[in-house]
Amino acid sequence: MTIAVLKPGLQTTIQAGPRTGWRHLGVPASGAADTLSLALANRLVGNAWNASALEASLLGPTLRFEQPAAFAVTGAIAAVSLNGDDVALHETVIAGAGDELSVGATEIGARSYIAIAGGIAADDVLGSASTYLPAGFGGLQGRALEQGDLLGTTAPGCLPLMTPDEFRLPMLSSWALRACPSFEANQLESRDDLFEKNWTIGRRADRIGIQLEGRTLDIASDGRMPSAAVFPGTVQCPEGGTPYVLSVDAGTVGGYPRVAQVARADRHLLGQLRPGDRVRFLRREAAGAIDELRAKLDYWRPWLEDIGNII
């Protein structure tokens, strides 16, 4: 069956699980910016957690179902409608042939996830169907959706579900992210200037990275550090003192001091940060971050049994 794209939204891409095992060749993992919301959407339509789905940034698409299909929308708070009637988030919804789904602008949070039963046909490149925009591969011809695109899906049946209240991610405009000091944190004049104080998300915020505003850090750097490995959640600080948090599409090496690393337990939250949001880094040491990750995995496992691969 096919789904017609009537309006593409601001930036809607096909995303799935990460592209693993290629960082040594300079290929980042990519995948959904908020893997937990992707998994929650896929759970509602009977898909594997990492099945291909749509990720819509800030303003979602309008789609027309050419045949009946089951879908679900999770992630950011946004108005969702089917033929003009409101649709609830975190529920399985059945669309009929000719029905039109509209996902509006996000009100809180940055990204919505739209899963279709059976997944969405996409280009599998290096073991993942996720779109990597900087290099133009994966997903649908390596690009964001455009008006007139036709999306293919097998659209099998599925049992209707609702995400239990305790597993619905809260969307916020003020966030706290656990983070550990990283390799060059000793170059900071004062770590207290990075941790335990609020930052504002700047206008430069996308799948590559997120700039933090509000003040600058005093750092002993001339901008000539040899390139070193970086990962999603790495907080870099150039010589100008303005920190930058790397996200899922960032490169695999960087030449700026790595002053912190967002803990794995909270890394999926980076996908919901939007310009104007506030964020605070909560300092953790490695052992404490590992214990908190284990506790989070135990909490989520009753609903998402593959949670160890998701976050």
PyMOL commands that set and color helices and strands:
alter all, ss='L'
color gray80, all
select helices_A, chain A and resi 23-25+35-44+165-167+185-187+191-193+264-272+286-300+307-310
alter helices_A, ss='H'
color red, helices_A
select strands_A, chain A and resi 2-7+11-15+53-57+62-65+69-82+85-86+93-95+100-116+150-152+174-181+198-205+209-213+228-229+234-236+244-246+253-254+258-262+278-283
alter strands_A, ss='S'
color yellow, strands_A
deselect
rebuild
show_as cartoon
